Amino acid sequence: MPKHLWIIRHAKAKDNEAGEADFDRKLSKRGKEDAEEMALELKKIGIAPQKIYVSPAKRTRKTAEIMAEVLAYAENDLVEVSGVYEASQQTLLKIINNFDDAADRAFLIGHNPGLTLIADYLSDKDIDFLPTCGIAYIQFDFDSWQLVSRNTGKLQWLKSPKEI
């Protein structure tokens, strides 16, 4: 079975409050709305993830929870991967290469600039910027996540909340 990867940047977050760590930033009202709209769009076109890998930062976790609810994915099945927070392209590649091969359809929800860099690196098309709650859908024509590497994926589409 081919592998399908949806690289999803967290939705719009609130600005840092005084003394608040970046890791603890919460989604803004617009961010919550965008996450729900994007999940509804995925549902409308029949996308159902088998695994959702997510950064443990509050804004990414909430984005994942909103999407999971809309897509009828059990919230307690979200896979937190601490290495996704502030990850480099190479770190994200290692994380993807270690995805569970039993899952052919996976979401990776995290942060820029790493997500834009890894989407561009894996895809056959140039991806310059992944906006908040933007999604890059890339398909790989092999049956193991370990084979994912530079330019091995075919970009199927790139969507953002502004296009929905």
N, CA, C and O of each residue as an XYZ file, in Angstrom:
656
protein
N       0.840     -1.200      0.000
C       0.000      0.000      0.000
C       0.875      1.251      0.000
O       1.859      1.326      0.737
N       0.520      2.218     -0.818
C       1.253      3.490     -0.758
C       1.041      4.159      0.603
O       0.060      3.889      1.297
N       1.962      5.021      0.962
C       1.868      5.788      2.201
C       1.352      7.191      1.870
O       1.734      7.797      0.869
N       0.488      7.676      2.731
C      -0.118      9.001      2.559
C       0.194      9.820      3.806
O      -0.084      9.395      4.927
N       0.774     10.996      3.596
C       1.180     11.858      4.700
C       0.551     13.234      4.549
O       0.672     13.881      3.508
N      -0.121     13.666      5.606
C      -0.654     15.024      5.672
C       0.189     15.771      6.686
O       0.149     15.481      7.882
N       0.963     16.748      6.191
C       1.799     17.579      7.048
C       0.966     18.817      7.378
O       0.608     19.597      6.496
N       0.666     18.979      8.672
C      -0.284     20.008      9.102
C       0.387     20.942     10.109
O       0.861     20.513     11.161
N       0.412     22.216      9.762
C       0.922     23.203     10.719
C      -0.198     23.532     11.704
O      -1.362     23.639     11.318
N       0.156     23.691     12.965
C      -0.855     24.040     13.979
C      -1.627     25.277     13.546
O      -1.143     26.084     12.752
N      -2.828     25.413     14.076
C      -3.670     26.568     13.777
C      -3.131     27.821     14.473
O      -2.205     27.751     15.282
N      -3.727     28.960     14.143
C      -3.293     30.258     14.670
C      -3.340     30.270     16.191
O      -4.347     29.914     16.802
N      -2.228     30.688     16.787
C      -2.117     30.752     18.244
C      -2.218     32.191     18.731
O      -1.996     33.145     17.986
N      -2.559     32.308     20.005
C      -2.545     33.623     20.653
C      -1.098     34.073     20.788
O      -0.181     33.252     20.796
N      -0.901     35.380     20.895
C       0.435     35.907     21.174
C       0.837     35.498     22.583
O      -0.013     35.236     23.435
N       2.142     35.447     22.815
C       2.643     35.118     24.157
C       2.112     36.130     25.167
O       2.153     37.339     24.938
N       1.619     35.619     26.273
C       1.268     36.500     27.376
C       2.524     36.690     28.216
O       3.460     35.895     28.126
N       2.548     37.729     29.024
C       3.732     38.026     29.838
C       4.160     36.796     30.632
O       3.367     36.218     31.376
N       5.418     36.406     30.467
C       5.976     35.289     31.204
C       5.584     33.909     30.689
O       6.032     32.899     31.232
N       4.755     33.854     29.652
C       4.307     32.564     29.121
C       5.356     31.988     28.167
O       5.881     32.695     27.307
N       5.645     30.724     28.327
C       6.591     30.056     27.434
C       5.932     29.808     26.079
O       4.721     29.602     26.003
N       6.720     29.827     25.022
C       6.207     29.565     23.678
C       5.472     28.221     23.632
O       4.438     28.102     22.975
N       5.991     27.236     24.309
C       5.427     25.889     24.338
C       3.980     25.891     24.840
O       3.181     25.043     24.443
N       3.651     26.844     25.710
C       2.342     26.892     26.362
C       1.318     27.784     25.670
O       0.203     27.947     26.165
N       1.687     28.361     24.531
C       0.736     29.224     23.822
C      -0.496     28.431     23.396
O      -0.390     27.286     22.957
N      -1.668     29.059     23.532
C      -2.938     28.418     23.204
C      -3.437     28.909     21.856
O      -2.976     29.930     21.346
N      -4.386     28.172     21.283
C      -4.989     28.600     20.032
C      -5.854     29.838     20.248
O      -6.475     30.013     21.296
N      -5.875     30.683     19.237
C      -6.777     31.831     19.244
C      -8.159     31.345     18.815
O      -8.325     30.203     18.387
N      -9.135     32.221     18.936
C     -10.497     31.884     18.493
C     -10.469     31.519     17.006
O     -11.060     30.523     16.591
N      -9.780     32.330     16.221
C      -9.660     32.049     14.787
C      -8.964     30.713     14.544
O      -9.348     29.964     13.647
N      -7.953     30.420     15.334
C      -7.235     29.162     15.194
C      -8.152     27.968     15.404
O      -8.110     27.006     14.637
N      -8.979     28.027     16.438
C      -9.931     26.939     16.701
C     -10.897     26.778     15.529
O     -11.198     25.659     15.111
N     -11.378     27.902     15.006
C     -12.305     27.868     13.861
C     -11.621     27.291     12.628
O     -12.207     26.476     11.915
N     -10.387     27.709     12.377
C      -9.642     27.213     11.211
C      -9.388     25.710     11.307
O      -9.523     24.991     10.317
N      -9.019     25.233     12.502
C      -8.760     23.803     12.684
C     -10.026     22.998     12.393
O      -9.968     21.946     11.758
N     -11.162     23.498     12.859
C     -12.420     22.796     12.606
C     -12.777     22.826     11.120
O     -13.193     21.812     10.560
N     -12.616     23.987     10.482
C     -12.922     24.106      9.047
C     -12.043     23.185      8.203
O     -12.529     22.535      7.277
N     -10.758     23.129      8.521
C      -9.849     22.271      7.756
C     -10.191     20.802      7.973
O     -10.137     20.005      7.036
N     -10.543     20.444      9.199
C     -10.929     19.057      9.483
C     -12.226     18.706      8.749
O     -12.359     17.602      8.220
N     -13.167     19.627      8.715
C     -14.419     19.387      7.975
C     -14.144     19.206      6.484
O     -14.784     18.386      5.826
N     -13.195     19.970      5.958
C     -12.807     19.819      4.552
C     -12.200     18.438      4.314
O     -12.517     17.787      3.319
N     -11.330     17.988      5.217
C     -10.741     16.656      5.097
C     -11.835     15.584      5.158
O     -11.822     14.625      4.387
N     -12.760     15.758      6.069
C     -13.862     14.797      6.217
C     -14.709     14.755      4.941
O     -15.107     13.685      4.480
N     -14.975     15.932      4.385
C     -15.797     16.037      3.178
C     -15.175     15.268      2.013
O     -15.892     14.685      1.200
N     -13.853     15.264      1.930
C     -13.206     14.557      0.820
C     -12.793     13.133      1.203
O     -12.098     12.453      0.447
N     -13.229     12.695      2.382
C     -13.068     11.294      2.762
C     -11.741     10.904      3.388
O     -11.350      9.739      3.316
N     -11.040     11.849      3.999
C      -9.749     11.555      4.615
C      -9.964     11.066      6.043
O     -10.626     11.725      6.845
N      -9.400      9.912      6.345
C      -9.490      9.337      7.686
C      -8.106      8.836      8.091
O      -7.652      7.803      7.597
N      -7.428      9.564      8.991
C      -6.084      9.133      9.384
C      -6.119      7.850     10.204
O      -7.053      7.598     10.966
N      -5.071      7.048     10.024
C      -4.902      5.862     10.861
C      -4.015      6.171     12.068
O      -4.113      5.514     13.104
N      -3.155      7.171     11.926
C      -2.294      7.629     13.025
C      -2.170      9.148     12.932
O      -2.056      9.715     11.845
N      -2.193      9.785     14.090
C      -1.937     11.223     14.161
C      -0.768     11.422     15.124
O      -0.863     11.127     16.316
N       0.336     11.929     14.578
C       1.534     12.233     15.357
C       1.545     13.743     15.590
O       1.318     14.520     14.663
N       1.808     14.150     16.818
C       1.650     15.563     17.155
C       2.716     16.026     18.145
O       3.137     15.279     19.029
N       3.136     17.268     17.975
C       4.002     17.921     18.961
C       3.197     18.085     20.249
O       1.988     18.312     20.192
N       3.841     17.975     21.404
C       3.114     18.131     22.664
C       2.812     19.583     23.054
O       2.151     19.817     24.066
N       3.280     20.558     22.275
C       2.988     21.963     22.588
C       1.469     22.172     22.593
O       0.743     21.533     21.831
N       1.005     23.066     23.452
C      -0.449     23.243     23.640
C      -1.188     23.548     22.338
O      -2.255     22.983     22.094
N      -0.643     24.430     21.497
C      -1.354     24.827     20.282
C      -1.446     23.688     19.271
O      -2.439     23.581     18.552
N      -0.424     22.837     19.208
C      -0.484     21.705     18.282
C      -1.398     20.621     18.829
O      -2.165     20.007     18.088
N      -1.311     20.394     20.118
C      -2.172     19.381     20.743
C      -3.647     19.751     20.553
O      -4.460     18.885     20.230
N      -4.000     21.029     20.751
C      -5.396     21.462     20.591
C      -5.825     21.354     19.126
O      -6.951     20.946     18.840
N      -4.943     21.713     18.209
C      -5.252     21.551     16.776
C      -5.565     20.089     16.492
O      -6.545     19.783     15.814
N      -4.745     19.192     17.003
C      -4.934     17.755     16.792
C      -6.245     17.276     17.420
O      -6.971     16.484     16.818
N      -6.543     17.751     18.615
C      -7.777     17.338     19.293
C      -9.015     17.761     18.509
O      -9.966     16.990     18.382
N      -9.004     18.979     17.986
C     -10.140     19.468     17.198
C     -10.299     18.619     15.943
O     -11.404     18.189     15.614
N      -9.200     18.380     15.247
C      -9.261     17.586     14.021
C      -9.690     16.147     14.322
O     -10.493     15.569     13.590
N      -9.163     15.586     15.382
C      -9.507     14.214     15.756
C     -11.010     14.093     16.019
O     -11.646     13.131     15.586
N     -11.564     15.058     16.720
C     -12.994     15.010     17.032
C     -13.832     15.030     15.752
O     -14.751     14.226     15.594
N     -13.517     15.940     14.850
C     -14.273     16.051     13.596
C     -14.129     14.784     12.755
O     -15.086     14.352     12.112
N     -12.939     14.192     12.760
C     -12.659     13.028     11.912
C     -12.926     11.692     12.613
O     -12.569     10.632     12.098
N     -13.553     11.751     13.789
C     -13.898     10.539     14.556
C     -12.665      9.671     14.835
O     -12.713      8.445     14.731
N     -11.574     10.330     15.189
C     -10.331      9.668     15.571
C     -10.234      9.797     17.091
O     -10.365     10.901     17.620
N     -10.013      8.717     17.786
C      -9.989      8.741     19.251
C      -8.859      9.621     19.775
O      -7.689      9.396     19.466
N      -9.220     10.618     20.565
C      -8.239     11.562     21.097
C      -7.132     10.862     21.882
O      -5.977     11.285     21.834
N      -7.476      9.792     22.607
C      -6.443      9.107     23.383
C      -5.503      8.283     22.502
O      -4.542      7.703     23.006
N      -5.768      8.223     21.185
C      -4.865      7.557     20.245
C      -3.870      8.523     19.595
O      -3.034      8.109     18.792
N      -3.961      9.816     19.944
C      -2.974     10.775     19.428
C      -1.598     10.363     19.937
O      -1.439     10.010     21.106
N      -0.610     10.409     19.056
C       0.751     10.013     19.422
C       1.593     11.283     19.585
O       1.977     11.914     18.600
N       1.874     11.646     20.834
C       2.725     12.809     21.090
C       4.178     12.435     20.852
O       4.666     11.424     21.357
N       4.863     13.272     20.070
C       6.278     13.054     19.782
C       7.004     14.340     20.161
O       6.938     15.337     19.441
N       7.691     14.309     21.287
C       8.322     15.526     21.804
C       9.302     16.129     20.807
O       9.484     17.346     20.777
N       9.931     15.297     19.999
C      10.911     15.783     19.033
C      10.339     16.647     17.926
O      11.101     17.293     17.206
N       9.033     16.681     17.766
C       8.411     17.501     16.711
C       8.490     18.986     17.064
O       8.573     19.831     16.173
N       8.465     19.309     18.365
C       8.526     20.715     18.786
C       9.889     21.295     18.424
O      10.926     20.780     18.843
N       9.875     22.380     17.636
C      11.085     23.073     17.182
C      12.037     22.163     16.415
O      13.251     22.360     16.454
N      11.494     21.174     15.723
C      12.317     20.190     15.010
C      12.897     20.740     13.714
O      12.281     21.549     13.020
N      14.084     20.278     13.420
C      14.716     20.567     12.134
C      14.151     19.613     11.082
O      13.441     18.660     11.406
N      14.468     19.877      9.852
C      14.067     19.004      8.746
C      14.593     17.581      8.968
O      13.852     16.617      8.775
N      15.842     17.440      9.363
C      16.428     16.113      9.558
C      15.769     15.355     10.707
O      15.558     14.145     10.622
N      15.445     16.075     11.780
C      14.756     15.438     12.905
C      13.373     14.953     12.464
O      12.966     13.840     12.797
N      12.661     15.786     11.721
C      11.329     15.389     11.242
C      11.418     14.183     10.302
O      10.555     13.306     10.342
N      12.442     14.131      9.466
C      12.613     12.978      8.586
C      12.808     11.704      9.412
O      12.224     10.666      9.097
N      13.619     11.778     10.456
C      13.837     10.607     11.319
C      12.534     10.175     11.992
O      12.264      8.981     12.124
N      11.735     11.144     12.414
C      10.449     10.836     13.049
C       9.538     10.137     12.055
O       8.931      9.119     12.387
N       9.434     10.665     10.840
C       8.582     10.063      9.797
C       9.076      8.655      9.461
O       8.275      7.731      9.320
N      10.385      8.496      9.336
C      10.951      7.172      9.023
C      10.632      6.135     10.101
O      10.704      4.933      9.845
N      10.285      6.588     11.286
C       9.941      5.682     12.387
C       8.437      5.540     12.612
O       8.018      4.923     13.591
N       7.620      6.104     11.720
C       6.172      5.914     11.816
C       5.861      4.424     11.734
O       6.624      3.650     11.155
N       4.755      4.039     12.311
C       4.269      2.663     12.303
C       3.836      2.272     10.887
O       2.914      2.874     10.336
N       4.488      1.274     10.298
C       4.161      0.847      8.934
C       2.762      0.252      8.803
O       2.249      0.127      7.691
N       2.143     -0.112      9.911
C       0.773     -0.619      9.858
C      -0.204      0.484      9.437
O      -1.303      0.192      8.967
N       0.191      1.734      9.605
C      -0.633      2.879      9.207
C      -0.183      3.391      7.848
O       0.969      3.789      7.674
N      -1.096      3.376      6.888
C      -0.792      3.902      5.550
C      -1.146      5.375      5.420
O      -0.656      6.056      4.518
N      -2.008      5.878      6.329
C      -2.462      7.270      6.291
C      -2.135      7.936      7.623
O      -2.723      7.608      8.654
N      -1.182      8.883      7.589
C      -0.720      9.521      8.818
C      -0.756     11.034      8.720
O      -0.487     11.614      7.668
N      -1.094     11.661      9.844
C      -0.997     13.104     10.001
C       0.245     13.386     10.844
O       0.553     12.646     11.779
N       0.950     14.458     10.505
C       2.032     14.986     11.327
C       1.674     16.443     11.595
O       1.654     17.261     10.675
N       1.393     16.766     12.855
C       0.967     18.117     13.219
C       2.061     18.754     14.060
O       2.412     18.260     15.132
N       2.598     19.873     13.547
C       3.716     20.508     14.229
C       3.848     21.975     13.901
O       2.858     22.702     13.817
N       5.097     22.408     13.715
C       5.455     23.825     13.697
C       6.334     24.173     12.489
O       7.023     23.323     11.924
N       6.281     25.448     12.124
C       7.233     25.993     11.162
C       8.464     26.465     11.933
O       8.357     26.718     13.133
N       9.618     26.592     11.300
C       9.861     26.382      9.874
C      10.041     24.916      9.480
O      10.058     24.595      8.292
N      10.175     24.030     10.458
C      10.465     22.628     10.167
C       9.489     21.962      9.223
O       9.900     21.225      8.327
N       8.182     22.212      9.410
C       7.192     21.542      8.550
C       7.286     21.987      7.099
O       7.184     21.165      6.189
N       7.480     23.285      6.876
C       7.641     23.745      5.488
C       8.887     23.110      4.877
O       8.865     22.670      3.727
N       9.963     23.063      5.641
C      11.214     22.502      5.132
C      11.075     21.015      4.799
O      11.556     20.570      3.758
N      10.420     20.242      5.676
C      10.298     18.804      5.410
C       9.319     18.546      4.274
O       9.543     17.634      3.479
N       8.246     19.314      4.170
C       7.296     19.143      3.060
C       7.993     19.409      1.730
O       7.815     18.662      0.769
N       8.781     20.470      1.682
C       9.516     20.805      0.461
C      10.555     19.728      0.146
O      10.724     19.352     -1.014
N      11.236     19.241      1.150
C      12.287     18.229      0.999
C      11.731     16.904      0.457
O      12.355     16.268     -0.393
N      10.572     16.499      0.947
C      10.000     15.210      0.562
C       9.259     15.233     -0.760
O       9.133     14.208     -1.429
N       8.773     16.395     -1.132
C       7.865     16.524     -2.270
C       8.576     16.721     -3.604
O       9.726     17.155     -3.671
N       7.841     16.381     -4.662
C       8.331     16.613     -6.022
C       8.065     18.044     -6.492
O       8.434     18.404     -7.610
N       7.430     18.861     -5.653
C       7.127     20.262     -5.986
C       7.756     21.177     -4.942
O       8.067     20.755     -3.829
N       7.936     22.441     -5.328
C       8.457     23.423     -4.383
C       7.348     23.876     -3.443
O       6.267     24.270     -3.881
N       7.628     23.817     -2.162
C       6.695     24.310     -1.151
C       7.450     25.396     -0.393
O       8.374     25.112      0.370
N       7.042     26.639     -0.614
C       7.758     27.778     -0.042
C       7.329     28.109      1.379
O       8.138     28.579      2.180
N       6.046     27.864      1.700
C       5.550     28.284      3.005
C       4.264     27.542      3.332
O       3.347     27.471      2.513
N       4.208     26.995      4.527
C       3.007     26.344      5.029
C       2.401     27.280      6.074
O       2.956     27.430      7.163
N       1.257     27.919      5.751
C       0.656     28.864      6.702
C       0.030     28.143      7.895
O      -0.079     26.917      7.894
N      -0.378     28.899      8.906
C      -1.024     28.277     10.048
C      -2.246     27.493      9.586
O      -3.069     27.985      8.814
N      -2.341     26.282     10.071
C      -3.386     25.304      9.738
C      -3.357     24.893      8.258
O      -4.315     24.315      7.744
N      -2.254     25.200      7.595
C      -2.064     24.744      6.226
C      -1.743     23.253      6.214
O      -1.175     22.716      7.164
N      -2.120     22.601      5.121
C      -1.911     21.156      5.003
C      -1.254     20.836      3.665
O      -1.732     21.252      2.610
N      -0.158     20.097      3.723
C       0.483     19.547      2.523
C       0.215     18.048      2.522
O       0.590     17.342      3.458
N      -0.431     17.571      1.474
C      -0.727     16.138      1.353
C       0.239     15.538      0.343
O       0.245     15.914     -0.829
N       1.058     14.597      0.816
C       2.099     13.979     -0.012
C       1.889     12.466     -0.019
O       1.673     11.850      1.024
N       1.957     11.884     -1.211
C       1.822     10.424     -1.347
C       3.169      9.828     -1.735
O       3.921     10.393     -2.529
N       3.451      8.658     -1.142
C       4.693      7.931     -1.412
C       4.324      6.567     -1.981
O       3.456      5.886     -1.434
N       4.965      6.162     -3.063
C       4.620      4.915     -3.750
C       5.416      3.718     -3.252
O       5.958      2.949     -4.046
N       5.485      3.564     -1.940
C       6.098      2.387     -1.349
C       5.392      2.094     -0.037
O       4.593      2.902      0.436
N       5.683      0.942      0.552
C       4.887      0.496      1.702
C       5.592      0.595      3.050
O       5.143     -0.004      4.027
N       6.683      1.337      3.112
C       7.374      1.514      4.386
C       7.759      2.981      4.575
O       8.304      3.615      3.671
N       7.468      3.503      5.755
C       7.852      4.879      6.069
C       9.376      5.031      6.092
O       9.885      6.140      5.930
N      10.100      3.944      6.289
C      11.559      4.006      6.325
C      12.150      4.437      4.983
O      13.284      4.913      4.933
N      11.391      4.274      3.895
C      11.877      4.626      2.565
C      11.642      6.092      2.198
O      12.133      6.567      1.174
N      10.899      6.797      3.027
C      10.644      8.216      2.773
C      11.968      8.968      2.838
O      12.706      8.883      3.819
N      12.247      9.706      1.765
C      13.470     10.503      1.714
C      13.285     11.634      0.700
O      12.183     11.854      0.197
N      14.351     12.330      0.413
C      14.298     13.519     -0.446
C      13.625     13.231     -1.794
O      13.994     12.300     -2.509
N      12.637     14.053     -2.111
C      11.915     14.030     -3.394
C      11.275     12.690     -3.736
O      11.070     12.399     -4.914
N      10.953     11.868     -2.743
C      10.317     10.581     -3.028
C       8.793     10.668     -3.017
O       8.111      9.719     -3.404
N       8.262     11.800     -2.575
C       6.813     11.952     -2.493
C       6.250     12.793     -3.621
O       6.942     13.615     -4.221
N       4.966     12.563     -3.896
C       4.252     13.354     -4.896
C       3.242     14.234     -4.165
O       2.338     13.742     -3.491
N       3.417     15.545     -4.314
C       2.479     16.479     -3.691
C       1.129     16.332     -4.379
O       1.008     16.561     -5.582
N       0.113     15.947     -3.605
C      -1.236     15.786     -4.140
C      -1.998     17.106     -4.089
O      -2.715     17.460     -5.025
N      -1.834     17.817     -2.996
C      -2.406     19.159     -2.868
C      -1.848     19.885     -1.657
O      -1.276     19.286     -0.746
N      -2.032     21.175     -1.682
C      -1.613     22.074     -0.608
C      -2.794     22.989     -0.341
O      -3.251     23.687     -1.246
N      -3.300     22.998      0.901
C      -4.479     23.793      1.222
C      -4.223     24.629      2.466
O      -3.433     24.262      3.337
N      -4.913     25.767      2.525
C      -4.861     26.610      3.709
C      -6.285     27.078      4.048
O      -7.174     27.020      3.199
N      -6.497     27.535      5.276
C      -7.843     27.988      5.642
C      -8.376     29.097      4.726
O      -9.584     29.183      4.505
N      -7.495     29.940      4.197
C      -7.949     31.033      3.323
C      -8.556     30.517      2.029
O      -9.351     31.214      1.399
N      -8.185     29.283      1.615
C      -8.703     28.694      0.372
C     -10.001     27.939      0.586
O     -10.666     27.572     -0.383
N     -10.371     27.701      1.827
C     -11.568     26.897      2.112
C     -12.786     27.794      2.217
O     -13.892     27.309      2.452
